[in-house]
Each structure stands twice: as C-alpha cells, then as structure tokens.
Amino acid sequence: MEMLDWVNIWESPRDPSHFWQRTVEQWKLETAKAGFRWIDHRIVPYRLEFAWWVRQAGCSDDTISALAEHAAKASSSVRNSFGLEFDQSGRVASFLEPMIVVRLE
C-alpha cells in the first residue's frame, strides 16, 4: 500500500483530475464489472523526465518544489520500485511510470 499512497500523493498536485492509482487486481474487478474478460496483461515501465512531466502539465513553481520534496523523501523501496533517479544536486531527474497494457475480450 505504501507505493499506491506515494503515487497518489505524487500524481494529485500535478494532475487535479487524478483520482486513484489502481492495482492490477482492482483493474481486473473493474473490467469484469464492465463485462470484459481479462486475457493477459503486462506492466511496461515508461521513463519520464521530471522537468518535462511538470512543464507539460503547467505546474507552478510551488507544485514543482512540493513534488521534488516528495520524491526526495521517498523510501528506498519506493525509489527502487518507481525508478526514481536524482541529479548530482539531489533533485529528482526522472522516474518510471508503470503503464499497464491489457488484452480483454
């Protein structure tokens, strides 16, 4: 749960439309409710540059600072799972966004 909580705090300030990061099991339940049959899935890590990610969202300097601070305080397990990379000054440089690719019928 630590990872989901961390990601939701990470996403919400940058994207006010962000609701909740679901687990694979939660997505399976949602697609079943919609009448689909889950065939297969794959998690594809997508590397994002932090500066681009916040710039394309139009983040304020305060939001960018808060996100950078959130990244800096991440536990080692979150840092590893999320692929957080930091520059020489210790500021977040990039991260891995886990994208789920699903085959449904």
C-alpha positions as CSV (number, residue, x, y, z in Angstrom):
1,M,0.0,0.0,0.0
2,E,3.0,2.3,0.6
3,M,3.6,2.5,-3.1
4,L,0.0,3.3,-4.0
5,D,-0.2,6.0,-1.4
6,W,3.1,7.5,-2.5
7,V,1.9,7.5,-6.2
8,N,-1.4,9.1,-5.4
9,I,0.3,11.9,-3.5
10,W,2.8,12.3,-6.4
11,E,0.1,12.5,-9.1
12,S,-2.5,14.6,-7.5
13,P,-0.7,18.0,-7.2
14,R,0.4,17.8,-10.9
15,D,-2.9,16.5,-12.2
16,P,-6.0,17.7,-10.5
17,S,-8.1,15.2,-12.5
18,H,-6.1,12.3,-10.9
19,F,-8.5,10.1,-8.9
20,W,-6.7,7.0,-7.7
21,Q,-3.9,4.7,-9.0
22,R,-5.5,1.2,-9.2
23,T,-3.7,-2.1,-8.7
24,V,-3.9,-4.8,-11.4
25,E,-6.4,-6.7,-9.2
26,Q,-8.6,-3.6,-9.0
27,W,-8.5,-3.1,-12.8
28,K,-9.5,-6.8,-13.2
29,L,-12.5,-6.2,-11.0
30,E,-13.5,-3.0,-12.8
31,T,-13.2,-4.6,-16.3
32,A,-15.2,-7.7,-15.1
33,K,-17.9,-5.3,-13.9
34,A,-18.0,-3.8,-17.3
35,G,-18.5,-7.2,-18.9
36,F,-15.0,-7.9,-20.2
37,R,-12.9,-11.0,-19.8
38,W,-9.2,-10.4,-18.8
39,I,-6.9,-12.4,-21.1
40,D,-3.5,-11.1,-20.3
41,H,-1.5,-8.0,-19.1
42,R,1.9,-6.6,-19.0
43,I,3.4,-3.8,-17.0
44,V,5.6,-1.6,-19.1
45,P,7.8,0.9,-17.3
46,Y,7.8,4.2,-19.1
47,R,10.7,6.6,-18.2
48,L,9.7,10.2,-17.8
49,E,11.9,13.2,-17.3
50,F,10.7,15.1,-14.3
51,A,11.2,18.6,-15.8
52,W,9.2,17.6,-18.9
53,W,6.5,15.9,-16.9
54,V,5.8,19.0,-14.7
55,R,6.3,21.5,-17.5
56,Q,3.8,19.9,-19.9
57,A,1.2,19.9,-17.0
58,G,1.8,23.6,-16.4
59,C,2.8,23.2,-12.8
60,S,3.6,26.2,-10.7
61,D,7.0,26.6,-9.1
62,D,5.4,25.7,-5.7
63,T,3.9,22.5,-7.1
64,I,7.2,21.6,-8.7
65,S,9.0,22.2,-5.4
66,A,6.5,20.1,-3.5
67,L,6.8,17.2,-5.9
68,A,10.6,17.4,-5.8
69,E,10.4,17.3,-2.0
70,H,8.0,14.3,-2.1
71,A,10.5,12.5,-4.3
72,A,13.4,13.3,-2.0
73,K,11.5,11.9,1.0
74,A,10.6,8.6,-0.8
75,S,11.6,5.4,1.0
76,S,14.2,3.2,-0.6
77,S,11.6,0.7,-1.6
78,V,9.5,3.4,-3.4
79,R,12.7,4.8,-5.0
80,N,13.6,1.4,-6.4
81,S,10.0,0.5,-7.5
82,F,9.4,3.8,-9.1
83,G,12.8,4.1,-10.6
84,L,13.4,7.5,-9.1
85,E,16.7,9.0,-10.4
86,F,18.3,12.1,-8.9
87,D,20.8,14.5,-10.4
88,Q,24.1,15.5,-8.8
89,S,22.4,18.1,-6.7
90,G,19.9,15.5,-5.3
91,R,16.9,16.8,-7.2
92,V,14.6,14.3,-8.9
93,A,15.6,13.9,-12.6
94,S,13.4,11.1,-13.8
95,F,11.2,8.2,-12.8
96,L,9.5,5.1,-14.3
97,E,5.7,5.4,-14.8
98,P,4.2,1.8,-14.8
99,M,1.9,1.5,-17.7
100,I,-0.4,-1.4,-17.9
101,V,-1.1,-3.0,-21.3
102,V,-4.2,-5.3,-21.2
103,R,-5.8,-7.7,-23.6
104,L,-9.5,-8.0,-22.9
105,E,-12.3,-9.9,-24.7
